């Protein structure tokens, strides 16, 4: 009887597991093709860990009462997956296709979870599902303005800093014109990769260590700010190197400067997590003492 019940449970959860596996398999093609999303497997493992970490504290299942939402999410998810597959067959695997497919799979997974477990448990596991979207390629209509905006910001800050240091510099689009050479701020130098890494780390660490949503949002924005500051420092260092030694000298320090940004961001997020976690705990303890008094 116990074996029969276990088989029934596995059969009920099988459709959701199949959709998740299909979701990961489809995105793995994008992770292999797009340099900006090579960290996709890391996000998948972190999302699985977040779900596993929530497992012991999950609320009891209370299915029923959400039939309309289940049908809406299920049918909407199926329609998005079908549209994404037609897009892939007719055109190619693109970020837009990946986003449509991911939205469809996430909708189906949430509908499946809602139907079997109810709203409380679905909400309990909602963040790991949403966190997985960090590994979903962003459509170009959104991606390009982000990258171009970062390029313009980094170029502007560099020109202003160089002028303050007494080095004549002029901004021409995403190019820094120096007296003896020029330095281009391309997509890779915009800081978008360190920004992605910071968002991933800030969301993951914030969810594990912080309780209140306000502190998690603050931690996320602080992580983004660290990425911007780190990339600005890297670009300024490269500009100073080009000014002193010429453009050819950039090849020798370009990669090491890129790794230094990642180390700076990782160390900054770790230190910030330590500080914010203790600050939140201290404020919570003070609030508890005041309530008790």
SEDONU-47644 format. One record per atom (N, C-alpha, C, CB): x, y, z. Coordinates in steps of 0.2 Angstrom, whole numbers, padded with zeros to 4 digits, always signed. Glycine has a CB too. Layout:
BEGIN
XYZ...
***
This chain:
BEGIN
+0004-0006+0000+0000+0000+0000+0004+0006+0000-0005+0000+0006+0010+0006+0004+0014+0012+0004+0018+0013-0002+0020+0011+0010+0020+0007-0006+0023+0008-0012+0018+0011-0017+0025+0001-0015+0012+0009-0017+0007+0011-0022+0006+0019-0021+0000+0008-0021+0005+0021-0014+0004+0028-0013+0010+0032-0015+0003+0029-0005+0016+0029-0015+0022+0033-0017+0022+0033-0024+0029+0029-0015+0020+0028-0028+0020+0028-0035+0015+0034-0038+0018+0021-0038+0009+0034-0034+0004+0039-0036+0007+0046-0035-0002+0039-0032+0011+0047-0030+0014+0054-0028+0019+0056-0034+0017+0054-0022+0023+0051-0036+0028+0052-0041+0025+0053-0048+0033+0046-0042+0019+0050-0049+0016+0051-0055+0013+0058-0055+0010+0046-0056+0010+0060-0049+0007+0067-0049+0012+0073-0050+0004+0068-0043+0019+0072-0048+0024+0077-0048+0028+0076-0055+0028+0076-0042+0027+0070-0058+0031+0069-0064+0030+0075-0070+0029+0063-0067+0024+0077-0071+0024+0082-0077+0028+0088-0075+0016+0084-0078+0028+0091-0069+0032+0097-0067+0039+0095-0068+0030+0099-0060+0041+0089-0066+0048+0088-0066+0050+0087-0073+0050+0081-0063+0046+0085-0078+0048+0084-0085+0048+0091-0088+0042+0080-0089+0044+0096-0086+0044+0103-0089+0051+0106-0086+0038+0107-0086+0052+0105-0080+0059+0108-0077+0065+0106-0081+0059+0107-0070+0065+0099-0082+0071+0096-0086+0071+0099-0093+0070+0088-0086+0065+0099-0096+0065+0102-0103+0067+0109-0103+0058+0101-0106+0065+0113-0098+0067+0120-0098+0074+0121-0097+0063+0123-0091+0078+0117-0093+0085+0117-0092+0088+0115-0099+0087+0113-0086+0086+0110-0101+0089+0107-0108+0089+0112-0113+0086+0101-0110+0083+0116-0114+0082+0121-0119+0087+0127-0118+0075+0123-0120+0087+0129-0112+0091+0135-0110+0099+0133-0111+0090+0137-0103+0101+0127-0110+0108+0125-0111+0111+0126-0117+0108+0117-0109+0106+0126-0123+0109+0128-0129+0111+0135-0129+0103+0126-0135+0107+0139-0126+0108+0147-0126+0115+0148-0122+0102+0151-0123+0115+0144-0116+0121+0145-0112+0128+0143-0116+0120+0141-0106+0127+0138-0120+0133+0136-0124+0135+0141-0129+0132+0129-0127+0129+0145-0132+0130+0149-0138+0132+0156-0136+0124+0149-0142+0130+0158-0130+0130+0165-0128+0136+0166-0122+0124+0168-0126+0141+0170-0124+0146+0171-0119+0143+0174-0112+0152+0175-0122+0139+0178-0113+0136+0182-0107+0132+0177-0102+0132+0188-0109+0130+0171-0105+0126+0167-0101+0130+0160-0099+0119+0166-0104+0136+0160-0100+0140+0154-0098+0139+0152-0091+0147+0155-0100+0137+0156-0087+0136+0155-0079+0129+0152-0078+0136+0161-0075+0125+0150-0084+0118+0147-0083+0118+0141-0079+0116+0146-0090+0123+0136-0079+0123+0130-0075+0123+0132-0068+0128+0125-0077+0127+0137-0066+0128+0139-0059+0121+0141-0056+0133+0145-0059+0118+0145-0060+0111+0148-0058+0107+0142-0057+0108+0153-0063+0107+0137-0062+0102+0131-0061+0104+0128-0054+0103+0127-0067+0110+0127-0053+0112+0123-0047+0110+0127-0040+0119+0122-0046+0111+0134-0041+0109+0138-0035+0101+0138-0034+0112+0145-0036+0098+0138-0040+0090+0138-0039+0088+0132-0036+0087+0139-0046+0091+0126-0038+0090+0120-0035+0091+0120-0027+0093+0114-0038+0097+0123-0026+0099+0123-0019+0094+0127-0015+0106+0126-0018+0091+0133-0017+0086+0137-0014+0080+0133-0013+0085+0143-0018+0078+0129-0018+0072+0125-0017+0073+0120-0011+0070+0122-0023+0079+0117-0012+0081+0112-0007+0081+0115+0000+0087+0108-0008+0084+0121+0001+0084+0124+0007+0078+0126+0010+0089+0130+0007+0073+0127+0006+0066+0129+0008+0062+0122+0010+0062+0132+0003+0064+0117+0008+0060+0110+0009+0058+0109+0016+0064+0105+0006+0063+0109+0021+0061+0108+0028+0056+0112+0031+0067+0107+0032+0055+0118+0028+0051+0123+0031+0044+0125+0027+0054+0130+0032+0043+0120+0022+0037+0121+0018+0031+0120+0022+0038+0117+0012+0026+0125+0021+0019+0124+0024+0016+0118+0021+0015+0130+0023+0011+0116+0025+0007+0110+0023+0003+0111+0016+0002+0107+0028+0002+0106+0013-0002+0107+0006-0009+0108+0008-0001+0100+0002-0012+0113+0004-0019+0114+0004-0022+0115-0003-0020+0120+0009-0022+0110-0006-0024+0110-0013-0032+0112-0014-0023+0104-0017-0034+0115-0019-0041+0117-0020-0042+0124-0019-0045+0113-0016-0047+0126-0023-0049+0133-0022-0046+0138-0027-0048+0135-0015-0041+0136-0031-0038+0140-0036-0038+0138-0043-0030+0141-0033-0044+0135-0044-0045+0131-0051-0044+0136-0057-0052+0128-0051-0047+0143-0056-0046+0148-0061-0039+0150-0062-0050+0154-0059-0035+0151-0057-0028+0152-0058-0024+0147-0061-0025+0155-0051-0026+0141-0059-0022+0135-0062-0024+0134-0069-0025+0128-0058-0030+0135-0071-0031+0134-0078-0028+0140-0082-0039+0134-0079-0028+0146-0079-0026+0152-0083-0018+0151-0084-0027+0158-0079-0015+0149-0078-0007+0148-0079-0006+0142-0083-0004+0147-0072-0009+0137-0083-0008+0131-0087-0009+0132-0094-0012+0125-0085-0014+0135-0096-0016+0136-0103-0011+0142-0106-0023+0138-0104-0010+0147-0102-0005+0152-0104+0002+0150-0105-0005+0158-0099+0004+0146-0100+0011+0143-0101+0011+0138-0107+0012+0139-0095+0006+0134-0108+0006+0130-0114+0006+0134-0121+0000+0125-0114+0003+0139-0121+0002+0144-0127+0009+0147-0128-0003+0149-0126+0012+0149-0122+0019+0152-0123+0024+0147-0125+0021+0156-0117+0024+0141-0123+0029+0136-0125+0028+0134-0132+0028+0130-0121+0021+0134-0134+0020+0132-0141+0022+0138-0146+0012+0131-0142+0021+0144-0144+0024+0150-0148+0031+0150-0148+0021+0156-0145+0035+0148-0143+0042+0148-0143+0045+0143-0147+0045+0147-0136+0041+0137-0147+0044+0131-0151+0043+0133-0159+0040+0125-0149+0037+0136-0160+0036+0138-0167+0041+0143-0169+0029+0141-0168+0043+0148-0165+0048+0153-0166+0055+0150-0167+0049+0158-0160+0056+0145-0163+0063+0141-0164+0063+0137-0171+0064+0136-0158+0058+0134-0172+0057+0130-0179+0058+0134-0185+0051+0125-0179+0054+0140-0184+0053+0144-0190+0059+0149-0191+0047+0148-0190+0062+0151-0185+0068+0156-0186+0074+0153-0183+0066+0162-0182+0075+0153-0176+0081+0151-0173+0080+0151-0165+0087+0154-0175+0085+0149-0162+0085+0150-0155+0088+0157-0153+0089+0144-0151+0084+0161-0151+0086+0168-0149+0084+0170-0142+0082+0173-0154+0086+0175-0140+0084+0177-0133+0077+0178-0132+0088+0184-0131+0074+0181-0137+0066+0182-0137+0063+0175-0136+0064+0185-0143+0065+0170-0140+0062+0163-0140+0064+0160-0133+0065+0159-0145+0070+0161-0130+0071+0159-0124+0067+0162-0118+0079+0160-0122+0065+0168-0119+0061+0171-0114+0054+0169-0114+0061+0179-0114+0051+0168-0120+0045+0166-0121+0044+0158-0118+0043+0166-0128+0049+0154-0120+0049+0147-0118+0050+0147-0110+0055+0144-0121+0054+0151-0107+0055+0151-0100+0048+0154-0096+0060+0156-0098+0045+0159-0099+0039+0161-0096+0033+0156-0096+0036+0168-0099+0033+0152-0102+0028+0147-0102+0030+0141-0097+0028+0144-0109+0036+0139-0097+0038+0134-0092+0037+0136-0085+0045+0132-0093+0039+0142-0083+0037+0144-0076+0030+0144-0075+0041+0151-0075+0026+0147-0079+0019+0147-0078+0016+0140-0077+0015+0150-0084+0018+0135-0081+0016+0128-0080+0018+0125-0074+0018+0124-0086+0024+0127-0072+0027+0124-0066+0023+0127-0060+0034+0125-0065+0022+0133-0060+0018+0136-0054+0011+0134-0054+0018+0144-0055+0008+0133-0060+0001+0130-0061+0001+0123-0058-0002+0130-0068+0006+0119-0059+0006+0112-0057+0007+0112-0049+0012+0108-0060+0011+0116-0047+0012+0117-0039+0006+0119-0036+0018+0121-0038+0003+0124-0039-0003+0127-0036-0009+0122-0035-0006+0133-0040-0009+0118-0041-0015+0113-0041-0014+0107-0036-0015+0110-0048-0007+0105-0035-0006+0100-0030-0005+0102-0023+0000+0096-0033-0003+0108-0022-0001+0110-0015-0004+0116-0012+0006+0112-0015-0007+0120-0016-0011+0126-0014-0006+0132-0014-0013+0125-0007-0009+0138-0012-0006+0145-0013+0000+0145-0008-0011+0150-0012-0001+0143-0002+0005+0144+0003+0011+0141+0001+0002+0142+0010+0011+0135-0001+0017+0131-0003+0019+0134-0010+0015+0124-0004+0015+0136-0014+0017+0139-0020+0021+0145-0019+0011+0140-0025+0019+0150-0015+0022+0156-0013+0029+0154-0010+0018+0160-0008+0029+0149-0006+0035+0147-0002+0041+0145-0007+0034+0141+0002+0039+0142-0013+0044+0140-0018+0044+0145-0024+0043+0133-0020+0041+0151-0023+0041+0155-0029+0048+0158-0031+0036+0161-0028+0051+0160-0025+0058+0164-0027+0063+0159-0031+0061+0166-0020+0064+0153-0029+0068+0149-0033+0066+0148-0040+0068+0142-0030+0060+0148-0042+0057+0148-0049+0059+0155-0052+0050+0147-0049+0058+0161-0049+0060+0167-0052+0067+0168-0052+0057+0173-0047+0071+0165-0047+0078+0166-0047+0081+0163-0054+0081+0163-0041+0078+0158-0056+0081+0154-0062+0081+0159-0068+0077+0148-0063+0077+0164-0068+0076+0169-0074+0083+0173-0074+0070+0173-0073+0087+0173-0069+0094+0176-0070+0098+0173-0076+0098+0176-0063+0096+0166-0077+0100+0163-0082+0096+0163-0089+0101+0156-0080+0091+0166-0089+0087+0167-0095+0089+0173-0100+0079+0167-0094+0091+0172-0106+0094+0177-0110+0088+0183-0111+0096+0175-0117+0090+0189-0110+0086+0194-0111+0085+0196-0118+0089+0201-0107+0079+0197-0120+0078+0199-0127+0082+0206-0129+0070+0201-0129+0084+0206-0135+0088+0212-0137+0085+0219-0137+0090+0211-0145+0078+0219-0137+0075+0225-0136+0076+0228-0129+0067+0224-0138+0077+0224-0124+0079+0226-0117+0086+0226-0116+0075+0221-0112+0090+0221-0119+0097+0220-0118+0101+0226-0121+0099+0213-0121+0099+0228-0127+0103+0233-0130+0103+0240-0126+0101+0234-0137+0097+0242-0124+0097+0248-0120+0101+0248-0114+0090+0250-0119+0101+0242-0111+0105+0241-0105+0113+0242-0106+0103+0234-0101+0115+0238-0111+0122+0238-0113+0124+0245-0115+0123+0233-0118+0120+0248-0120+0122+0254-0122+0122+0260-0117+0117+0257-0128+0117+0259-0112+0117+0264-0106+0123+0263-0102+0111+0262-0102+0125+0257-0101+0131+0255-0097+0138+0258-0100+0132+0248-0095+0138+0257-0107+0144+0259-0111+0144+0267-0110+0143+0257-0118+0138+0270-0111+0138+0278-0111+0140+0280-0104+0131+0280-0113+0138+0277-0099+0139+0279-0092+0146+0278-0090+0135+0275-0087+0149+0272-0092+0156+0271-0091+0161+0276-0094+0158+0264-0092+0159+0277-0101+0163+0282-0105+0163+0289-0102+0160+0282-0112+0157+0291-0100+0156+0298-0097+0160+0298-0090+0149+0299-0096+0159+0293-0086+0163+0294-0080+0170+0294-0081+0161+0288-0075+0173+0290-0085+0180+0290-0087+0182+0296-0089+0182+0284-0092+0179+0299-0094+0181+0306-0097+0181+0311-0091+0176+0308-0102+0176+0311-0087+0176+0316-0081+0182+0315-0077+0169+0316-0078+0183+0309-0075+0188+0307-0070+0195+0309-0073+0188+0300-0068+0196+0307-0080+0202+0309-0083+0203+0317-0083+0203+0306-0090+0198+0320-0085+0199+0328-0085+0200+0330-0078+0192+0331-0087+0198+0327-0073+0199+0330-0066+0206+0328-0064+0194+0326-0061+0209+0323-0067+0216+0321-0066+0221+0325-0070+0217+0314-0067+0218+0330-0074+0222+0334-0078+0224+0331-0085+0229+0335-0074+0221+0325-0087+0222+0322-0093+0217+0324-0098+0223+0314-0092+0218+0328-0104+0213+0329-0108+0210+0323-0111+0216+0334-0114+0203+0323-0111+0200+0317-0114+0193+0320-0116+0198+0312-0108+0191+0317-0122+0184+0319-0125+0181+0312-0126+0186+0323-0132+0174+0313-0125+0170+0307-0127+0167+0308-0133+0164+0306-0121+0168+0302-0137+0164+0302-0144+0161+0295-0144+0170+0302-0150+0154+0296-0143+0150+0290-0142+0153+0285-0137+0150+0286-0149+0155+0279-0138+0158+0275-0133+0165+0274-0134+0155+0268-0134+0168+0280-0136+0176+0280-0137+0179+0286-0133+0178+0281-0145+0184+0285-0129+0187+0290-0126+0194+0292-0130+0190+0287-0118+0194+0298-0132+0199+0301-0136+0204+0304-0131+0196+0305-0141+0210+0301-0131+0216+0304-0127+0220+0308-0132+0219+0298-0123+0225+0311-0129+0230+0315-0133+0234+0311-0138+0235+0319-0129+0236+0305-0136+0240+0300-0140+0237+0294-0142+0246+0299-0136+0231+0293-0140+0227+0286-0143+0220+0287-0141+0231+0280-0139+0216+0282-0143+0209+0281-0141+0208+0275-0137+0205+0282-0147+0203+0275-0133+0201+0269-0129+0193+0268-0131+0203+0269-0122+0192+0262-0133+0185+0260-0135+0182+0256-0129+0184+0256-0141+0175+0258-0127+0172+0254-0122+0167+0250-0126+0168+0259-0117+0168+0244-0127+0164+0239-0131+0159+0236-0126+0168+0234-0135+0155+0231-0128+0150+0228-0124+0153+0224-0119+0146+0223-0129+0159+0221-0120+0162+0217-0115+0165+0222-0109+0168+0213-0117+0167+0228-0111+0169+0233-0106+0164+0237-0103+0174+0237-0110+0158+0236-0105+0152+0240-0102+0151+0238-0094+0146+0239-0106+0153+0232-0092+0152+0230-0086+0146+0225-0085+0151+0235-0081+0143+0223-0091+0137+0220-0090+0138+0213-0087+0133+0219-0097+0144+0210-0088+0145+0203-0085+0146+0203-0078+0151+0200-0089+0149+0208-0076+0150+0209-0068+0143+0211-0065+0155+0214-0067+0139+0215-0069+0133+0217-0067+0128+0210-0066+0129+0222-0071+0129+0206-0071+0125+0200-0070+0127+0195-0064+0125+0196-0077+0134+0195-0063+0136+0191-0058+0134+0194-0051+0144+0191-0058+0134+0201-0051+0132+0204-0045+0125+0203-0043+0134+0212-0045+0121+0203-0048+0114+0202-0047+0112+0195-0045+0110+0204-0053+0116+0190-0048+0115+0183-0046+0117+0182-0038+0119+0179-0050+0123+0185-0037+0126+0184-0030+0121+0188-0025+0133+0186-0030+0119+0194-0026+0115+0198-0022+0108+0194-0020+0114+0205-0024+0105+0192-0026+0099+0188-0025+0100+0182-0021+0096+0187-0031+0105+0178-0022+0106+0172-0019+0108+0173-0011+0111+0168-0022+0113+0177-0010+0115+0178-0003+0110+0182+0001+0122+0182-0003+0106+0187-0002+0101+0190+0001+0096+0186+0003+0099+0196-0003+0094+0181-0001+0088+0177+0001+0090+0172+0007+0086+0173-0005+0096+0170+0007+0099+0165+0012+0100+0169+0019+0105+0162+0010+0102+0175+0019+0105+0178+0025+0100+0183+0028+0111+0181+0024+0096+0186+0024+0091+0192+0026+0084+0190+0026+0092+0198+0021+0081+0193+0031+0074+0191+0032+0069+0196+0029+0072+0191+0039+0070+0202+0030+0065+0207+0027+0066+0209+0020+0065+0213+0031+0060+0210+0016+0061+0211+0009+0064+0218+0008+0054+0211+0006+0064+0222+0012+0067+0229+0011+0074+0228+0011+0065+0234+0017+0077+0224+0016+0084+0223+0016+0087+0220+0010+0086+0220+0023+0083+0215+0008+0085+0211+0002+0085+0216-0004+0080+0205+0000+0080+0220-0005+0080+0225-0011+0086+0230-0010+0074+0229-0011+0088+0232-0004+0094+0236-0003+0100+0233-0005+0094+0239+0005+0101+0226-0003+0107+0223-0004+0107+0222-0012+0106+0216-0001+0102+0221-0015+0102+0220-0022+0105+0226-0026+0095+0218-0025+0102+0232-0024+0104+0238-0027+0112+0240-0025+0100+0244-0025+0114+0238-0019+0121+0239-0017+0125+0234-0021+0121+0237-0009+0123+0228-0022+0127+0224-0027+0128+0227-0034+0124+0217-0027+0123+0230-0036+0123+0233-0043+0128+0239-0043+0116+0235-0045+0127+0243-0037+0132+0249-0037+0139+0246-0036+0130+0253-0031+0140+0241-0033+0147+0238-0032+0150+0236-0039+0147+0232-0028+0145+0233-0043+0148+0231-0050+0149+0237-0054+0142+0227-0053+0145+0243-0054+0146+0249-0058+0153+0252-0056+0140+0253-0057+0154+0252-0049+0160+0256-0046+0166+0252-0048+0160+0256-0039+0166+0245-0048+0171+0241-0050+0173+0241-0057+0170+0234-0048+0168+0242-0061+0170+0242-0068+0172+0249-0070+0163+0240-0073+0170+0254-0067+0172+0261-0068+0180+0261-0066+0168+0266-0064+0182+0258-0061+0189+0258-0059+0193+0254-0064+0189+0255-0052+0190+0249-0066+0194+0245-0071+0195+0249-0078+0190+0238-0073+0190+0252-0080+0190+0256-0086+0195+0262-0085+0183+0258-0088+0195+0265-0079+0199+0271-0078+0206+0268-0078+0197+0274-0071+0208+0263-0075+0214+0260-0075+0217+0259-0082+0215+0254-0071+0212+0256-0086+0214+0254-0093+0216+0261-0097+0209+0250-0097+0212+0266-0096+0212+0272-0099+0219+0276-0097+0207+0277-0098+0221+0275-0091+0227+0278-0088+0233+0274-0091+0227+0278-0081+0232+0268-0092+0238+0264-0095+0239+0265-0102+0236+0256-0094+0233+0266-0106+0234+0268-0113+0237+0275-0113+0227+0268-0116+0235+0280-0109+0238+0286-0109+0245+0286-0108+0234+0291-0104+0248+0282-0103+0255+0282-0101+0259+0278-0106+0256+0279-0094+0256+0272-0108+0260+0268-0112+0258+0266-0119+0261+0261-0108+0252+0269-0121+0249+0268-0128+0244+0262-0128+0255+0266-0133+0241+0262-0133+0235+0257-0134+0238+0249-0134+0231+0258-0140+0244+0248-0136+0247+0241-0136+0248+0239-0129+0253+0241-0140+0249+0243-0124+0250+0241-0118+0243+0238-0114+0252+0246-0113+0237+0239-0117+0231+0237-0115+0231+0229-0115+0225+0240-0118+0234+0226-0120+0233+0219-0121+0236+0215-0115+0237+0217-0127+0241+0218-0112+0245+0215-0107+0241+0215-0100+0252+0218-0106+0237+0220-0099+0233+0221-0093+0226+0220-0093+0235+0228-0090+0223+0219-0099+0216+0219-0100+0212+0213-0096+0214+0218-0108+0215+0207-0097+0212+0201-0094+0213+0202-0086+0215+0195-0097+0218+0204-0084+0220+0204-0077+0215+0209-0074+0227+0205-0075+0214+0215-0077+0209+0220-0075+0202+0217-0074+0210+0226-0079+0200+0213-0079+0194+0210-0079+0193+0206-0073+0192+0207-0085+0198+0202-0072+0197+0197-0066+0197+0201-0059+0203+0192-0066+0201+0207-0059+0201+0211-0053+0194+0214-0051+0206+0216-0054+0190+0215-0057+0183+0218-0055+0179+0212-0052+0180+0220-0062+0180+0206-0055+0176+0201-0052+0178+0199-0045+0177+0194-0056+0184+0200-0043+0187+0199-0036+0184+0204-0032+0194+0198-0036+0185+0211-0034+0182+0216-0031+0175+0216-0029+0184+0223-0034+0171+0214-0034+0164+0213-0033+0162+0208-0028+0160+0212-0040+0165+0202-0029+0164+0196-0024+0166+0198-0017+0168+0190-0027+0172+0201-0016+0174+0203-0009+0169+0208-0007+0181+0206-0010+0167+0213-0011+0162+0218-0009+0156+0216-0007+0161+0224-0014+0153+0211-0010+0147+0208-0009+0147+0204-0002+0144+0204-0015+0153+0200-0002+0153+0196+0005+0154+0201+0011+0160+0192+0004+0158+0206+0010+0158+0211+0016+0151+0214+0017+0164+0216+0014+0148+0216+0012+0142+0220+0012+0136+0215+0016+0139+0222+0006+0137+0208+0014+0132+0204+0017+0133+0203+0024+0133+0197+0013+0140+0203+0026+0141+0202+0033+0139+0208+0037+0149+0202+0034+0140+0214+0034+0138+0220+0038+0130+0221+0038+0140+0226+0034+0126+0220+0032+0119+0220+0032+0116+0215+0037+0117+0220+0025+0118+0209+0036+0115+0204+0041+0116+0206+0048+0119+0197+0039+0121+0208+0050+0122+0210+0057+0118+0216+0059+0129+0211+0059+0118+0221+0054+0114+0227+0055+0106+0225+0056+0115+0232+0050+0104+0221+0052+0097+0218+0052+0096+0215+0059+0095+0214+0046+0100+0210+0061+0099+0207+0067+0099+0212+0073+0105+0202+0068+0104+0217+0073+0104+0221+0078+0097+0225+0079+0110+0226+0077+0095+0228+0073+0089+0232+0073+0083+0227+0075+0087+0234+0066+0083+0221+0073+0077+0216+0075+0078+0215+0083+0078+0210+0071+0084+0214+0085+0084+0213+0093+0082+0220+0096+0092+0212+0094+0084+0226+0094+0082+0232+0097+0074+0232+0097+0085+0238+0094+0071+0231+0091+0064+0231+0091+0060+0226+0095+0062+0230+0083+0063+0220+0096+0061+0215+0101+0061+0218+0108+0064+0208+0100+0067+0221+0110+0067+0223+0117+0062+0229+0118+0074+0226+0118+0061+0233+0113+0057+0239+0114+0049+0236+0115+0057+0244+0108+0048+0231+0111+0041+0228+0111+0040+0224+0118+0040+0223+0106+0045+0221+0121+0045+0218+0127+0044+0223+0133+0051+0213+0128+0048+0228+0132+0047+0234+0137+0041+0237+0137+0053+0239+0136
***
